[in-house]
Each structure stands twice: as structure tokens, then as C-alpha cells.
Amino acid sequence: MRVTNDGGDFQVEVLLLSDVRGPASVAQTLYRETEASRELRMKVAAERKAMKQFEELPAGRPSKRDRRKIIQFRARG
């Protein structure tokens, strides 16, 4: 089964099903992430971390004009 969330895509094997909703600690015992998925997730995380080194951050807070542009840009999405 493929699961997608903010952390990326995960390939998991469903081991058991539960009849009732329970805590996350119990839910984690019901599935297992595949080894290939785990390796790919670690690789993507390392690449994302490496890219942060090259990211240029602005010197300070955005101006009012810049904030308006940011809001306008986000609204288009």
C-alpha cells in the first residue's frame, strides 16, 4: 500500500487490521514500512538537507510591498 503525506511517499505492508480506532502506538504495530521505501525516504531527506545549504535567505523581514506580492502569489496556487 502506498501512503502519501508531508514527509513524502511511503510504501507499507499491512500486517493486521483493527476493528476499533486506537492510539498511534498500537496503529504502528499494524503495518511495516518496506526496506526500499525507507532507503528512498532517507535519501530524499538527505538531499533536502543538502539543498538547504545553497538556499539564500532574505536579509530581513519583507517590506509591505513584498508581503503583498507573497500573498498574491500564494492566492494563485
N, CA, C and O atoms as a Tripos MOL2 file, in Angstrom:
@<TRIPOS>MOLECULE
protein
  308   307    77     0     0
PROTEIN
NO_CHARGES

@<TRIPOS>ATOM
      1 N           0.8500   -1.1660    0.0000 N.3       1 MET1
      2 CA          0.0000    0.0000    0.0000 C.3       1 MET1
      3 C           0.8970    1.2300    0.0000 C.2       1 MET1
      4 O           1.9240    1.2550    0.6780 O.2       1 MET1
      5 N           0.5080    2.2470   -0.7590 N.am      2 ARG2
      6 CA          1.2710    3.4980   -0.8320 C.3       2 ARG2
      7 C           0.5500    4.5640   -0.0120 C.2       2 ARG2
      8 O          -0.6590    4.7560   -0.1390 O.2       2 ARG2
      9 N           1.3240    5.2590    0.8370 N.am      3 VAL3
     10 CA          0.8050    6.3330    1.6830 C.3       3 VAL3
     11 C           1.5670    7.5960    1.3300 C.2       3 VAL3
     12 O           2.7930    7.5790    1.2220 O.2       3 VAL3
     13 N           0.8350    8.7050    1.1480 N.am      4 THR4
     14 CA          1.4560    9.9910    0.8320 C.3       4 THR4
     15 C           1.0740   11.0060    1.9000 C.2       4 THR4
     16 O          -0.0980   11.1540    2.2440 O.2       4 THR4
     17 N           2.0940   11.7130    2.4240 N.am      5 ASN5
     18 CA          1.8470   12.8040    3.3730 C.3       5 ASN5
     19 C           2.9280   13.8520    3.1940 C.2       5 ASN5
     20 O           3.6700   13.8070    2.2130 O.2       5 ASN5
     21 N           3.0330   14.7980    4.1250 N.am      6 ASP6
     22 CA          4.0150   15.8720    4.0060 C.3       6 ASP6
     23 C           5.4430   15.3580    3.9640 C.2       6 ASP6
     24 O           6.3130   15.9970    3.3730 O.2       6 ASP6
     25 N           5.6910   14.2270    4.5740 N.am      7 GLY7
     26 CA          7.0310   13.6620    4.6050 C.3       7 GLY7
     27 C           7.4220   12.9740    3.3180 C.2       7 GLY7
     28 O           8.5930   12.6370    3.1390 O.2       7 GLY7
     29 N           6.4870   12.7540    2.4180 N.am      8 GLY8
     30 CA          6.7710   12.1010    1.1510 C.3       8 GLY8
     31 C           5.8950   10.8800    0.9480 C.2       8 GLY8
     32 O           4.8500   10.7360    1.5830 O.2       8 GLY8
     33 N           6.3360    9.9980    0.0520 N.am      9 ASP9
     34 CA          5.6150    8.7600   -0.2310 C.3       9 ASP9
     35 C           6.2220    7.6200    0.5670 C.2       9 ASP9
     36 O           7.4410    7.5180    0.7000 O.2       9 ASP9
     37 N           5.3610    6.7680    1.0950 N.am     10 PHE10
     38 CA          5.7920    5.6060    1.8540 C.3      10 PHE10
     39 C           5.1600    4.3690    1.2530 C.2      10 PHE10
     40 O           3.9920    4.3880    0.8640 O.2      10 PHE10
     41 N           5.9170    3.3070    1.1780 N.am     11 GLN11
     42 CA          5.3990    2.0070    0.7540 C.3      11 GLN11
     43 C           5.3480    1.1510    2.0110 C.2      11 GLN11
     44 O           6.3860    0.8800    2.6150 O.2      11 GLN11
     45 N           4.1480    0.7200    2.4170 N.am     12 VAL12
     46 CA          3.9970   -0.0510    3.6490 C.3      12 VAL12
     47 C           3.3210   -1.3790    3.3750 C.2      12 VAL12
     48 O           2.5770   -1.5360    2.4060 O.2      12 VAL12
     49 N           3.5970   -2.3260    4.2520 N.am     13 GLU13
     50 CA          2.9230   -3.6190    4.2350 C.3      13 GLU13
     51 C           1.9490   -3.6370    5.3970 C.2      13 GLU13
     52 O           2.3340   -3.3840    6.5380 O.2      13 GLU13
     53 N           0.6940   -3.9340    5.1150 N.am     14 VAL14
     54 CA         -0.3080   -4.0190    6.1670 C.3      14 VAL14
     55 C          -0.1950   -5.4030    6.7880 C.2      14 VAL14
     56 O          -0.3250   -6.4120    6.0950 O.2      14 VAL14
     57 N           0.0470   -5.4510    8.1010 N.am     15 LEU15
     58 CA          0.2240   -6.7190    8.8030 C.3      15 LEU15
     59 C          -1.0800   -7.2200    9.4170 C.2      15 LEU15
     60 O          -1.3980   -8.4060    9.3330 O.2      15 LEU15
     61 N          -1.8290   -6.3150   10.0320 N.am     16 LEU16
     62 CA         -3.0950   -6.6480   10.6880 C.3      16 LEU16
     63 C          -4.0750   -5.5040   10.5060 C.2      16 LEU16
     64 O          -3.6800   -4.3770   10.2070 O.2      16 LEU16
     65 N          -5.3530   -5.7990   10.6880 N.am     17 LEU17
     66 CA         -6.3780   -4.7690   10.6790 C.3      17 LEU17
     67 C          -7.0160   -4.7110   12.0550 C.2      17 LEU17
     68 O          -7.1350   -5.7280   12.7380 O.2      17 LEU17
     69 N          -7.4230   -3.5210   12.4570 N.am     18 SER18
     70 CA         -8.0620   -3.3400   13.7490 C.3      18 SER18
     71 C          -9.5330   -3.0290   13.5490 C.2      18 SER18
     72 O          -9.9070   -2.3520   12.5920 O.2      18 SER18
     73 N         -10.3640   -3.5210   14.4510 N.am     19 ASP19
     74 CA        -11.8010   -3.2610   14.3780 C.3      19 ASP19
     75 C         -12.1710   -1.9160   14.9820 C.2      19 ASP19
     76 O         -13.2300   -1.3680   14.6760 O.2      19 ASP19
     77 N         -11.3020   -1.3750   15.8430 N.am     20 VAL20
     78 CA        -11.6010   -0.1240   16.5280 C.3      20 VAL20
     79 C         -10.4550    0.8530   16.3360 C.2      20 VAL20
     80 O          -9.3120    0.4660   16.0930 O.2      20 VAL20
     81 N         -10.7880    2.1170   16.4510 N.am     21 ARG21
     82 CA         -9.7650    3.1670   16.3750 C.3      21 ARG21
     83 C          -9.0170    3.1900   17.7030 C.2      21 ARG21
     84 O          -9.6230    3.1100   18.7720 O.2      21 ARG21
     85 N          -7.7010    3.2980   17.6210 N.am     22 GLY22
     86 CA         -6.9090    3.2900   18.8380 C.3      22 GLY22
     87 C          -5.7690    4.2740   18.7700 C.2      22 GLY22
     88 O          -5.6900    5.0750   17.8380 O.2      22 GLY22
     89 N          -4.8790    4.2240   19.7510 N.am     23 PRO23
     90 CA         -3.7500    5.1530   19.7860 C.3      23 PRO23
     91 C          -2.7280    4.8420   18.6880 C.2      23 PRO23
     92 O          -2.6880    3.7390   18.1430 O.2      23 PRO23
     93 N          -1.9080    5.8460   18.3830 N.am     24 ALA24
     94 CA         -0.9000    5.7110   17.3300 C.3      24 ALA24
     95 C           0.0990    4.6080   17.6460 C.2      24 ALA24
     96 O           0.5750    3.9280   16.7370 O.2      24 ALA24
     97 N           0.4230    4.4200   18.9210 N.am     25 SER25
     98 CA          1.3910    3.3840   19.2870 C.3      25 SER25
     99 C           0.8830    1.9970   18.8990 C.2      25 SER25
    100 O           1.6730    1.1340   18.5160 O.2      25 SER25
    101 N          -0.4120    1.7820   18.9950 N.am     26 VAL26
    102 CA         -0.9980    0.4990   18.5880 C.3      26 VAL26
    103 C          -1.0610    0.4220   17.0700 C.2      26 VAL26
    104 O          -0.7880   -0.6300   16.4930 O.2      26 VAL26
    105 N          -1.4170    1.5240   16.4160 N.am     27 ALA27
    106 CA         -1.5130    1.5460   14.9560 C.3      27 ALA27
    107 C          -0.1690    1.2330   14.3050 C.2      27 ALA27
    108 O          -0.1250    0.5920   13.2550 O.2      27 ALA27
    109 N           0.9150    1.6730   14.9120 N.am     28 GLN28
    110 CA          2.2440    1.4240   14.3400 C.3      28 GLN28
    111 C           2.6070   -0.0480   14.3320 C.2      28 GLN28
    112 O           3.4820   -0.4560   13.5680 O.2      28 GLN28
    113 N           1.9700   -0.8450   15.1490 N.am     29 THR29
    114 CA          2.2430   -2.2830   15.1560 C.3      29 THR29
    115 C           1.4650   -3.0060   14.0650 C.2      29 THR29
    116 O           1.7010   -4.1910   13.8310 O.2      29 THR29
    117 N           0.5500   -2.3260   13.3960 N.am     30 LEU30
    118 CA         -0.3010   -2.9460   12.3900 C.3      30 LEU30
    119 C           0.2740   -2.8690   10.9770 C.2      30 LEU30
    120 O          -0.2530   -3.5020   10.0620 O.2      30 LEU30
    121 N           1.3380   -2.1070   10.7910 N.am     31 TYR31
    122 CA          1.9540   -2.0040    9.4650 C.3      31 TYR31
    123 C           3.4660   -1.9200    9.5970 C.2      31 TYR31
    124 O           4.0020   -1.6770   10.6780 O.2      31 TYR31
    125 N           4.1510   -2.1290    8.4550 N.am     32 ARG32
    126 CA          5.6150   -2.0480    8.4380 C.3      32 ARG32
    127 C           6.0290   -1.4040    7.1220 C.2      32 ARG32
    128 O           5.5460   -1.7850    6.0560 O.2      32 ARG32
    129 N           6.9280   -0.4240    7.2040 N.am     33 GLU33
    130 CA          7.4410    0.2300    6.0070 C.3      33 GLU33
    131 C           8.4280   -0.7000    5.3230 C.2      33 GLU33
    132 O           9.2430   -1.3400    5.9880 O.2      33 GLU33
    133 N           8.3610   -0.7810    3.9920 N.am     34 THR34
    134 CA          9.2800   -1.6500    3.2640 C.3      34 THR34
    135 C          10.6930   -1.0780    3.3190 C.2      34 THR34
    136 O          10.8810    0.1270    3.4860 O.2      34 THR34
    137 N          11.6630   -1.9390    3.1810 N.am     35 GLU35
    138 CA         13.0720   -1.5260    3.2470 C.3      35 GLU35
    139 C          13.4090   -0.5590    2.1120 C.2      35 GLU35
    140 O          14.1180    0.4240    2.3290 O.2      35 GLU35
    141 N          12.9090   -0.8270    0.9060 N.am     36 ALA36
    142 CA         13.1780    0.0610   -0.2380 C.3      36 ALA36
    143 C          12.5890    1.4470    0.0030 C.2      36 ALA36
    144 O          13.2120    2.4540   -0.3320 O.2      36 ALA36
    145 N          11.3990    1.5000    0.5780 N.am     37 SER37
    146 CA         10.7550    2.7770    0.8770 C.3      37 SER37
    147 C          11.5540    3.5450    1.9200 C.2      37 SER37
    148 O          11.7250    4.7580    1.8000 O.2      37 SER37
    149 N          12.0390    2.8580    2.9290 N.am     38 ARG38
    150 CA         12.8150    3.5050    3.9890 C.3      38 ARG38
    151 C          14.1100    4.0930    3.4240 C.2      38 ARG38
    152 O          14.4830    5.2160    3.7620 O.2      38 ARG38
    153 N          14.7950    3.3300    2.5610 N.am     39 GLU39
    154 CA         16.0420    3.8120    1.9620 C.3      39 GLU39
    155 C          15.7930    5.0330    1.0780 C.2      39 GLU39
    156 O          16.5550    5.9990    1.1160 O.2      39 GLU39
    157 N          14.7190    4.9870    0.2780 N.am     40 LEU40
    158 CA         14.3970    6.1030   -0.6000 C.3      40 LEU40
    159 C          14.0450    7.3400    0.2190 C.2      40 LEU40
    160 O          14.4580    8.4460   -0.1300 O.2      40 LEU40
    161 N          13.2920    7.1710    1.2960 N.am     41 ARG41
    162 CA         12.9020    8.2870    2.1550 C.3      41 ARG41
    163 C          14.1300    8.9250    2.7960 C.2      41 ARG41
    164 O          14.2160   10.1500    2.8830 O.2      41 ARG41
    165 N          15.0850    8.1030    3.2480 N.am     42 MET42
    166 CA         16.3150    8.6320    3.8450 C.3      42 MET42
    167 C          17.1430    9.3910    2.8110 C.2      42 MET42
    168 O          17.7360   10.4240    3.1210 O.2      42 MET42
    169 N          17.1820    8.8760    1.5790 N.am     43 LYS43
    170 CA         17.9400    9.5210    0.5010 C.3      43 LYS43
    171 C          17.3400   10.8900    0.1810 C.2      43 LYS43
    172 O          18.0670   11.8730    0.0370 O.2      43 LYS43
    173 N          16.0080   10.9510    0.0710 N.am     44 VAL44
    174 CA         15.3350   12.2100   -0.2300 C.3      44 VAL44
    175 C          15.5370   13.2130    0.9050 C.2      44 VAL44
    176 O          15.7300   14.4020    0.6530 O.2      44 VAL44
    177 N          15.4950   12.7420    2.1470 N.am     45 ALA45
    178 CA         15.7050   13.6320    3.2940 C.3      45 ALA45
    179 C          17.1230   14.2000    3.2780 C.2      45 ALA45
    180 O          17.3190   15.3780    3.5760 O.2      45 ALA45
    181 N          18.1140   13.3710    2.9330 N.am     46 ALA46
    182 CA         19.4960   13.8350    2.8660 C.3      46 ALA46
    183 C          19.6640   14.8740    1.7560 C.2      46 ALA46
    184 O          20.3670   15.8700    1.9300 O.2      46 ALA46
    185 N          19.0130   14.6350    0.6100 N.am     47 GLU47
    186 CA         19.0890   15.5940   -0.4940 C.3      47 GLU47
    187 C          18.4410   16.9230   -0.1010 C.2      47 GLU47
    188 O          18.9640   17.9920   -0.4160 O.2      47 GLU47
    189 N          17.3100   16.8480    0.5820 N.am     48 ARG48
    190 CA         16.6130   18.0650    1.0140 C.3      48 ARG48
    191 C          17.4710   18.8440    2.0010 C.2      48 ARG48
    192 O          17.5190   20.0730    1.9570 O.2      48 ARG48
    193 N          18.1460   18.1250    2.8890 N.am     49 LYS49
    194 CA         19.0120   18.7780    3.8720 C.3      49 LYS49
    195 C          20.2070   19.4370    3.1840 C.2      49 LYS49
    196 O          20.6220   20.5300    3.5690 O.2      49 LYS49
    197 N          20.7570   18.7770    2.1720 N.am     50 ALA50
    198 CA         21.9030   19.3250    1.4430 C.3      50 ALA50
    199 C          21.5100   20.5760    0.6560 C.2      50 ALA50
    200 O          22.3120   21.4990    0.5180 O.2      50 ALA50
    201 N          20.2880   20.6080    0.1440 N.am     51 MET51
    202 CA         19.8400   21.7650   -0.6400 C.3      51 MET51
    203 C          19.6790   23.0030    0.2320 C.2      51 MET51
    204 O          19.7830   24.1190   -0.2770 O.2      51 MET51
    205 N          19.4310   22.8440    1.5140 N.am     52 LYS52
    206 CA         19.2720   23.9930    2.4000 C.3      52 LYS52
    207 C          20.5590   24.8050    2.5020 C.2      52 LYS52
    208 O          20.5160   26.0020    2.7850 O.2      52 LYS52
    209 N          21.6960   24.1640    2.2730 N.am     53 GLN53
    210 CA         22.9750   24.8660    2.3350 C.3      53 GLN53
    211 C          23.0720   25.9180    1.2390 C.2      53 GLN53
    212 O          23.7520   26.9290    1.4140 O.2      53 GLN53
    213 N          22.4020   25.6960    0.1110 N.am     54 PHE54
    214 CA         22.5050   26.5970   -1.0380 C.3      54 PHE54
    215 C          21.3600   27.6010   -1.0970 C.2      54 PHE54
    216 O          21.3170   28.4490   -1.9880 O.2      54 PHE54
    217 N          20.4430   27.5050   -0.1590 N.am     55 GLU55
    218 CA         19.2840   28.3840   -0.1420 C.3      55 GLU55
    219 C          19.6710   29.7650    0.3820 C.2      55 GLU55
    220 O          20.2580   29.8940    1.4560 O.2      55 GLU55
    221 N          19.3340   30.7860   -0.3910 N.am     56 GLU56
    222 CA         19.6120   32.1520    0.0430 C.3      56 GLU56
    223 C          18.4060   32.6930    0.7820 C.2      56 GLU56
    224 O          17.3030   32.7290    0.2370 O.2      56 GLU56
    225 N          18.6090   33.1080    2.0050 N.am     57 LEU57
    226 CA         17.5290   33.6740    2.7890 C.3      57 LEU57
    227 C          17.5840   35.1920    2.7050 C.2      57 LEU57
    228 O          18.6700   35.7650    2.6080 O.2      57 LEU57
    229 N          16.4370   35.8470    2.7390 N.am     58 PRO58
    230 CA         16.4420   37.3070    2.6980 C.3      58 PRO58
    231 C          17.1290   37.8930    3.9260 C.2      58 PRO58
    232 O          17.1920   37.2570    4.9780 O.2      58 PRO58
    233 N          17.6400   39.1030    3.7820 N.am     59 ALA59
    234 CA         18.3900   39.7420    4.8640 C.3      59 ALA59
    235 C          17.5100   40.0940    6.0510 C.2      59 ALA59
    236 O          17.9710   40.0380    7.1910 O.2      59 ALA59
    237 N          16.2690   40.4520    5.8170 N.am     60 GLY60
    238 CA         15.3870   40.8550    6.9130 C.3      60 GLY60
    239 C          13.9430   40.5260    6.6000 C.2      60 GLY60
    240 O          13.6380   39.6920    5.7470 O.2      60 GLY60
    241 N          13.0790   41.1940    7.3050 N.am     61 ARG61
    242 CA         11.6500   40.9880    7.0920 C.3      61 ARG61
    243 C          11.2320   41.5680    5.7460 C.2      61 ARG61
    244 O          11.8260   42.5390    5.2790 O.2      61 ARG61
    245 N          10.2150   40.9780    5.1200 N.am     62 PRO62
    246 CA          9.7540   41.5360    3.8510 C.3      62 PRO62
    247 C           9.0640   42.8820    4.0690 C.2      62 PRO62
    248 O           8.4540   43.1280    5.1100 O.2      62 PRO62
    249 N           9.1750   43.7290    3.0750 N.am     63 SER63
    250 CA          8.5030   45.0290    3.1500 C.3      63 SER63
    251 C           7.0090   44.8120    2.9150 C.2      63 SER63
    252 O           6.5760   43.7110    2.5740 O.2      63 SER63
    253 N           6.2420   45.8610    3.1000 N.am     64 LYS64
    254 CA          4.8000   45.7620    2.8890 C.3      64 LYS64
    255 C           4.5110   45.3670    1.4380 C.2      64 LYS64
    256 O           3.6170   44.5660    1.1670 O.2      64 LYS64
    257 N           5.2750   45.9400    0.5210 N.am     65 ARG65
    258 CA          5.1190   45.6150   -0.8970 C.3      65 ARG65
    259 C           5.4460   44.1420   -1.1560 C.2      65 ARG65
    260 O           4.7350   43.4560   -1.8900 O.2      65 ARG65
    261 N           6.5290   43.6740   -0.5430 N.am     66 ASP66
    262 CA          6.9040   42.2690   -0.6910 C.3      66 ASP66
    263 C           5.8360   41.3450   -0.1110 C.2      66 ASP66
    264 O           5.5120   40.3190   -0.7090 O.2      66 ASP66
    265 N           5.2850   41.7040    1.0540 N.am     67 ARG67
    266 CA          4.2400   40.8850    1.6720 C.3      67 ARG67
    267 C           3.0220   40.7870    0.7600 C.2      67 ARG67
    268 O           2.4220   39.7190    0.6380 O.2      67 ARG67
    269 N           2.6560   41.8920    0.1190 N.am     68 ARG68
    270 CA          1.5210   41.8680   -0.8100 C.3      68 ARG68
    271 C           1.7980   40.9320   -1.9800 C.2      68 ARG68
    272 O           0.9160   40.1910   -2.4140 O.2      68 ARG68
    273 N           3.0320   40.9700   -2.4880 N.am     69 LYS69
    274 CA          3.3940   40.0690   -3.5880 C.3      69 LYS69
    275 C           3.3330   38.6100   -3.1370 C.2      69 LYS69
    276 O           2.8760   37.7490   -3.8880 O.2      69 LYS69
    277 N           3.7900   38.3300   -1.9200 N.am     70 ILE70
    278 CA          3.7530   36.9770   -1.3920 C.3      70 ILE70
    279 C           2.3190   36.4960   -1.2530 C.2      70 ILE70
    280 O           2.0010   35.3720   -1.6400 O.2      70 ILE70
    281 N           1.4600   37.3280   -0.7090 N.am     71 ILE71
    282 CA          0.0450   36.9690   -0.5470 C.3      71 ILE71
    283 C          -0.6070   36.7330   -1.9040 C.2      71 ILE71
    284 O          -1.3800   35.7890   -2.0740 O.2      71 ILE71
    285 N          -0.2960   37.5850   -2.8580 N.am     72 GLN72
    286 CA         -0.8490   37.4440   -4.2150 C.3      72 GLN72
    287 C          -0.3510   36.1470   -4.8610 C.2      72 GLN72
    288 O          -1.1190   35.4500   -5.5230 O.2      72 GLN72
    289 N           0.9180   35.8270   -4.6740 N.am     73 PHE73
    290 CA          1.4960   34.6130   -5.2350 C.3      73 PHE73
    291 C           0.8440   33.3710   -4.6290 C.2      73 PHE73
    292 O           0.5060   32.4340   -5.3520 O.2      73 PHE73
    293 N           0.6660   33.3580   -3.3140 N.am     74 ARG74
    294 CA          0.0540   32.2110   -2.6490 C.3      74 ARG74
    295 C          -1.3950   32.0230   -3.0540 C.2      74 ARG74
    296 O          -1.8790   30.8920   -3.1000 O.2      74 ARG74
    297 N          -2.0970   33.1070   -3.3500 N.am     75 ALA75
    298 CA         -3.5140   33.0280   -3.7250 C.3      75 ALA75
    299 C          -3.6880   32.3780   -5.0840 C.2      75 ALA75
    300 O          -4.7300   31.7820   -5.3570 O.2      75 ALA75
    301 N          -2.6720   32.4860   -5.9460 N.am     76 ARG76
    302 CA         -2.7570   31.8900   -7.2840 C.3      76 ARG76
    303 C          -2.7150   30.3720   -7.2470 C.2      76 ARG76
    304 O          -3.3100   29.7150   -8.1010 O.2      76 ARG76
    305 N          -2.0060   29.7990   -6.2500 N.am     77 GLY77
    306 CA         -1.7280   28.3820   -6.1510 C.3      77 GLY77
    307 C          -2.8970   27.5210   -6.1870 C.2      77 GLY77
    308 O          -2.7670   26.3000   -6.1100 O.2      77 GLY77
@<TRIPOS>BOND
     1     1     2 1
     2     2     3 1
     3     3     4 2
     4     3     5 am
     5     5     6 1
     6     6     7 1
     7     7     8 2
     8     7     9 am
     9     9    10 1
    10    10    11 1
    11    11    12 2
    12    11    13 am
    13    13    14 1
    14    14    15 1
    15    15    16 2
    16    15    17 am
    17    17    18 1
    18    18    19 1
    19    19    20 2
    20    19    21 am
    21    21    22 1
    22    22    23 1
    23    23    24 2
    24    23    25 am
    25    25    26 1
    26    26    27 1
    27    27    28 2
    28    27    29 am
    29    29    30 1
    30    30    31 1
    31    31    32 2
    32    31    33 am
    33    33    34 1
    34    34    35 1
    35    35    36 2
    36    35    37 am
    37    37    38 1
    38    38    39 1
    39    39    40 2
    40    39    41 am
    41    41    42 1
    42    42    43 1
    43    43    44 2
    44    43    45 am
    45    45    46 1
    46    46    47 1
    47    47    48 2
    48    47    49 am
    49    49    50 1
    50    50    51 1
    51    51    52 2
    52    51    53 am
    53    53    54 1
    54    54    55 1
    55    55    56 2
    56    55    57 am
    57    57    58 1
    58    58    59 1
    59    59    60 2
    60    59    61 am
    61    61    62 1
    62    62    63 1
    63    63    64 2
    64    63    65 am
    65    65    66 1
    66    66    67 1
    67    67    68 2
    68    67    69 am
    69    69    70 1
    70    70    71 1
    71    71    72 2
    72    71    73 am
    73    73    74 1
    74    74    75 1
    75    75    76 2
    76    75    77 am
    77    77    78 1
    78    78    79 1
    79    79    80 2
    80    79    81 am
    81    81    82 1
    82    82    83 1
    83    83    84 2
    84    83    85 am
    85    85    86 1
    86    86    87 1
    87    87    88 2
    88    87    89 am
    89    89    90 1
    90    90    91 1
    91    91    92 2
    92    91    93 am
    93    93    94 1
    94    94    95 1
    95    95    96 2
    96    95    97 am
    97    97    98 1
    98    98    99 1
    99    99   100 2
   100    99   101 am
   101   101   102 1
   102   102   103 1
   103   103   104 2
   104   103   105 am
   105   105   106 1
   106   106   107 1
   107   107   108 2
   108   107   109 am
   109   109   110 1
   110   110   111 1
   111   111   112 2
   112   111   113 am
   113   113   114 1
   114   114   115 1
   115   115   116 2
   116   115   117 am
   117   117   118 1
   118   118   119 1
   119   119   120 2
   120   119   121 am
   121   121   122 1
   122   122   123 1
   123   123   124 2
   124   123   125 am
   125   125   126 1
   126   126   127 1
   127   127   128 2
   128   127   129 am
   129   129   130 1
   130   130   131 1
   131   131   132 2
   132   131   133 am
   133   133   134 1
   134   134   135 1
   135   135   136 2
   136   135   137 am
   137   137   138 1
   138   138   139 1
   139   139   140 2
   140   139   141 am
   141   141   142 1
   142   142   143 1
   143   143   144 2
   144   143   145 am
   145   145   146 1
   146   146   147 1
   147   147   148 2
   148   147   149 am
   149   149   150 1
   150   150   151 1
   151   151   152 2
   152   151   153 am
   153   153   154 1
   154   154   155 1
   155   155   156 2
   156   155   157 am
   157   157   158 1
   158   158   159 1
   159   159   160 2
   160   159   161 am
   161   161   162 1
   162   162   163 1
   163   163   164 2
   164   163   165 am
   165   165   166 1
   166   166   167 1
   167   167   168 2
   168   167   169 am
   169   169   170 1
   170   170   171 1
   171   171   172 2
   172   171   173 am
   173   173   174 1
   174   174   175 1
   175   175   176 2
   176   175   177 am
   177   177   178 1
   178   178   179 1
   179   179   180 2
   180   179   181 am
   181   181   182 1
   182   182   183 1
   183   183   184 2
   184   183   185 am
   185   185   186 1
   186   186   187 1
   187   187   188 2
   188   187   189 am
   189   189   190 1
   190   190   191 1
   191   191   192 2
   192   191   193 am
   193   193   194 1
   194   194   195 1
   195   195   196 2
   196   195   197 am
   197   197   198 1
   198   198   199 1
   199   199   200 2
   200   199   201 am
   201   201   202 1
   202   202   203 1
   203   203   204 2
   204   203   205 am
   205   205   206 1
   206   206   207 1
   207   207   208 2
   208   207   209 am
   209   209   210 1
   210   210   211 1
   211   211   212 2
   212   211   213 am
   213   213   214 1
   214   214   215 1
   215   215   216 2
   216   215   217 am
   217   217   218 1
   218   218   219 1
   219   219   220 2
   220   219   221 am
   221   221   222 1
   222   222   223 1
   223   223   224 2
   224   223   225 am
   225   225   226 1
   226   226   227 1
   227   227   228 2
   228   227   229 am
   229   229   230 1
   230   230   231 1
   231   231   232 2
   232   231   233 am
   233   233   234 1
   234   234   235 1
   235   235   236 2
   236   235   237 am
   237   237   238 1
   238   238   239 1
   239   239   240 2
   240   239   241 am
   241   241   242 1
   242   242   243 1
   243   243   244 2
   244   243   245 am
   245   245   246 1
   246   246   247 1
   247   247   248 2
   248   247   249 am
   249   249   250 1
   250   250   251 1
   251   251   252 2
   252   251   253 am
   253   253   254 1
   254   254   255 1
   255   255   256 2
   256   255   257 am
   257   257   258 1
   258   258   259 1
   259   259   260 2
   260   259   261 am
   261   261   262 1
   262   262   263 1
   263   263   264 2
   264   263   265 am
   265   265   266 1
   266   266   267 1
   267   267   268 2
   268   267   269 am
   269   269   270 1
   270   270   271 1
   271   271   272 2
   272   271   273 am
   273   273   274 1
   274   274   275 1
   275   275   276 2
   276   275   277 am
   277   277   278 1
   278   278   279 1
   279   279   280 2
   280   279   281 am
   281   281   282 1
   282   282   283 1
   283   283   284 2
   284   283   285 am
   285   285   286 1
   286   286   287 1
   287   287   288 2
   288   287   289 am
   289   289   290 1
   290   290   291 1
   291   291   292 2
   292   291   293 am
   293   293   294 1
   294   294   295 1
   295   295   296 2
   296   295   297 am
   297   297   298 1
   298   298   299 1
   299   299   300 2
   300   299   301 am
   301   301   302 1
   302   302   303 1
   303   303   304 2
   304   303   305 am
   305   305   306 1
   306   306   307 1
   307   307   308 2
@<TRIPOS>SUBSTRUCTURE
     1 MET1         2 RESIDUE 1 A MET
     2 ARG2         6 RESIDUE 1 A ARG
     3 VAL3        10 RESIDUE 1 A VAL
     4 THR4        14 RESIDUE 1 A THR
     5 ASN5        18 RESIDUE 1 A ASN
     6 ASP6        22 RESIDUE 1 A ASP
     7 GLY7        26 RESIDUE 1 A GLY
     8 GLY8        30 RESIDUE 1 A GLY
     9 ASP9        34 RESIDUE 1 A ASP
    10 PHE10       38 RESIDUE 1 A PHE
    11 GLN11       42 RESIDUE 1 A GLN
    12 VAL12       46 RESIDUE 1 A VAL
    13 GLU13       50 RESIDUE 1 A GLU
    14 VAL14       54 RESIDUE 1 A VAL
    15 LEU15       58 RESIDUE 1 A LEU
    16 LEU16       62 RESIDUE 1 A LEU
    17 LEU17       66 RESIDUE 1 A LEU
    18 SER18       70 RESIDUE 1 A SER
    19 ASP19       74 RESIDUE 1 A ASP
    20 VAL20       78 RESIDUE 1 A VAL
    21 ARG21       82 RESIDUE 1 A ARG
    22 GLY22       86 RESIDUE 1 A GLY
    23 PRO23       90 RESIDUE 1 A PRO
    24 ALA24       94 RESIDUE 1 A ALA
    25 SER25       98 RESIDUE 1 A SER
    26 VAL26      102 RESIDUE 1 A VAL
    27 ALA27      106 RESIDUE 1 A ALA
    28 GLN28      110 RESIDUE 1 A GLN
    29 THR29      114 RESIDUE 1 A THR
    30 LEU30      118 RESIDUE 1 A LEU
    31 TYR31      122 RESIDUE 1 A TYR
    32 ARG32      126 RESIDUE 1 A ARG
    33 GLU33      130 RESIDUE 1 A GLU
    34 THR34      134 RESIDUE 1 A THR
    35 GLU35      138 RESIDUE 1 A GLU
    36 ALA36      142 RESIDUE 1 A ALA
    37 SER37      146 RESIDUE 1 A SER
    38 ARG38      150 RESIDUE 1 A ARG
    39 GLU39      154 RESIDUE 1 A GLU
    40 LEU40      158 RESIDUE 1 A LEU
    41 ARG41      162 RESIDUE 1 A ARG
    42 MET42      166 RESIDUE 1 A MET
    43 LYS43      170 RESIDUE 1 A LYS
    44 VAL44      174 RESIDUE 1 A VAL
    45 ALA45      178 RESIDUE 1 A ALA
    46 ALA46      182 RESIDUE 1 A ALA
    47 GLU47      186 RESIDUE 1 A GLU
    48 ARG48      190 RESIDUE 1 A ARG
    49 LYS49      194 RESIDUE 1 A LYS
    50 ALA50      198 RESIDUE 1 A ALA
    51 MET51      202 RESIDUE 1 A MET
    52 LYS52      206 RESIDUE 1 A LYS
    53 GLN53      210 RESIDUE 1 A GLN
    54 PHE54      214 RESIDUE 1 A PHE
    55 GLU55      218 RESIDUE 1 A GLU
    56 GLU56      222 RESIDUE 1 A GLU
    57 LEU57      226 RESIDUE 1 A LEU
    58 PRO58      230 RESIDUE 1 A PRO
    59 ALA59      234 RESIDUE 1 A ALA
    60 GLY60      238 RESIDUE 1 A GLY
    61 ARG61      242 RESIDUE 1 A ARG
    62 PRO62      246 RESIDUE 1 A PRO
    63 SER63      250 RESIDUE 1 A SER
    64 LYS64      254 RESIDUE 1 A LYS
    65 ARG65      258 RESIDUE 1 A ARG
    66 ASP66      262 RESIDUE 1 A ASP
    67 ARG67      266 RESIDUE 1 A ARG
    68 ARG68      270 RESIDUE 1 A ARG
    69 LYS69      274 RESIDUE 1 A LYS
    70 ILE70      278 RESIDUE 1 A ILE
    71 ILE71      282 RESIDUE 1 A ILE
    72 GLN72      286 RESIDUE 1 A GLN
    73 PHE73      290 RESIDUE 1 A PHE
    74 ARG74      294 RESIDUE 1 A ARG
    75 ALA75      298 RESIDUE 1 A ALA
    76 ARG76      302 RESIDUE 1 A ARG
    77 GLY77      306 RESIDUE 1 A GLY
